[in-house]
Amino acid sequence: MWRRLKNFVFSFKTYGELSPDVRVRQRVGRFLRDRPVLSADEWFEAFWQPRNISKSVADFVYTHMQSYSGLDFAKVKPTDQLDKDLSLTLVCWFDWELSLCEDFLNCFGVNLCDRFDAHTLNTVEDLVVFLNRQLLSVSSS
């Protein structure tokens, strides 16, 4: 019985350590608060179309990153830094990178598991450009 209780307490503690930091998420929300809300189409047209990014990749990031982070990606700009401005490491579930790889595979048929390392990406633009390149490399093969 004590072992079960100890395991329960340990798993509860671990759950807390691997969960998103709600306070940091709120702070980032305040950082984004005064920005205009852009629809997925507006976000694509304003930021990604001029950079020749696939609309499907822009839509993927717009939708999935909001799901992983709990942040309003309708207010996020390409120049926002993933960790410094958006605190992704703290506001996302611990496995968001794995989820991104699985979702990208399901959406586009491209396996990123051996290539994706969020720590090498600095900005939202870096992330979007990386994903777009992965999609283009498969399309051109």
C-alpha positions in Angstrom: 0.0 0.0 0.0 2.8 2.4 0.9 4.5 1.7 -2.4 1.3 2.6 -4.3 1.0 5.8 -2.4 4.6 6.7 -3.0 4.2 6.0 -6.7 1.1 8.1 -6.8 2.8 11.1 -5.1 5.8 10.7 -7.4 3.7 10.5 -10.5 1.7 13.6 -9.4 5.0 15.5 -8.8 6.3 14.4 -12.2 3.1 15.4 -13.9 3.5 18.9 -12.4 7.1 19.2 -13.7 6.1 18.1 -17.2 3.0 20.2 -17.4 2.8 23.7 -19.0 3.6 26.6 -16.7 0.3 28.4 -16.5 1.9 31.6 -15.0 4.4 31.8 -17.8 1.6 31.2 -20.4 -0.3 34.1 -18.8 2.7 36.4 -19.0 3.3 35.5 -22.7 -0.5 36.1 -23.2 0.0 39.6 -21.8 3.0 40.1 -24.1 0.7 39.2 -27.1 -2.4 41.0 -25.8 -2.3 44.3 -27.7 -1.5 42.7 -31.1 -4.1 42.4 -33.7 -5.8 39.0 -34.1 -5.2 37.6 -37.6 -7.2 34.8 -39.2 -5.2 32.0 -40.6 -5.6 33.5 -44.1 -4.5 36.9 -42.9 -1.5 35.4 -41.0 -0.4 33.6 -44.2 -0.9 36.7 -46.4 0.8 39.1 -44.1 3.8 37.0 -43.1 4.3 33.9 -45.1 3.1 34.4 -48.6 5.8 37.1 -49.3 8.4 34.6 -48.1 7.1 31.9 -50.5 6.0 29.6 -47.6 3.4 27.0 -48.4 -0.1 27.9 -47.2 -0.5 24.4 -45.9 2.7 24.8 -43.7 1.5 28.2 -42.4 -1.9 26.8 -41.6 -0.2 23.8 -39.9 1.9 26.1 -37.6 -1.0 28.4 -36.9 -3.2 25.6 -35.8 -0.9 23.1 -34.2 1.4 25.5 -32.3 -1.6 27.1 -30.7 -2.7 23.6 -29.6 0.7 22.7 -28.2 1.3 26.0 -26.4 -2.1 27.4 -25.5 -1.0 30.7 -26.9 -3.0 32.7 -29.4 -0.9 32.2 -32.5 -3.2 34.6 -34.4 -1.1 37.3 -32.6 2.3 35.8 -33.1 4.8 37.3 -35.5 7.7 35.7 -37.5 10.2 37.6 -35.4 9.0 36.3 -32.1 11.6 34.2 -30.4 10.5 30.7 -29.5 12.0 30.7 -26.1 12.7 34.3 -25.2 9.4 35.8 -26.3 7.0 32.8 -26.4 8.7 30.6 -23.7 7.7 27.5 -25.6 9.8 25.2 -23.5 7.7 26.3 -20.4 4.2 26.8 -21.9 4.0 23.6 -23.9 3.6 20.1 -22.7 6.9 18.4 -22.4 6.3 16.3 -25.5 5.2 19.0 -27.9 8.2 18.4 -30.2 7.2 14.7 -30.6 3.6 15.8 -31.2 4.7 18.2 -33.8 6.7 15.5 -35.6 3.8 13.0 -35.4 1.3 15.6 -36.6 3.6 16.7 -39.5 3.9 13.1 -40.5 0.1 12.6 -40.4 -0.6 15.8 -42.3 2.2 15.8 -44.9 3.7 12.3 -44.9 7.1 13.7 -43.9 8.9 12.2 -41.0 10.8 14.8 -39.1 11.9 12.7 -36.1 15.6 12.5 -37.1 15.8 16.2 -38.3 13.8 18.3 -35.9 15.5 19.9 -33.0 13.6 22.9 -31.6 16.8 24.1 -29.8 18.4 24.9 -33.1 15.5 27.2 -34.1 15.4 30.7 -32.7 12.3 32.4 -34.1 8.8 31.5 -35.4 10.2 32.2 -38.8 13.0 29.7 -38.3 10.4 27.1 -37.4 8.1 27.8 -40.4 11.0 28.0 -42.9 12.4 24.7 -41.5 9.0 22.9 -41.9 8.5 24.4 -45.3 11.9 23.1 -46.4 11.1 19.7 -45.2 7.9 19.6 -47.2 9.7 21.0 -50.3 12.5 18.5 -50.1 10.0 15.6 -50.2 8.0 17.3 -53.0 11.1 17.7 -55.2 12.2 14.1 -54.7 
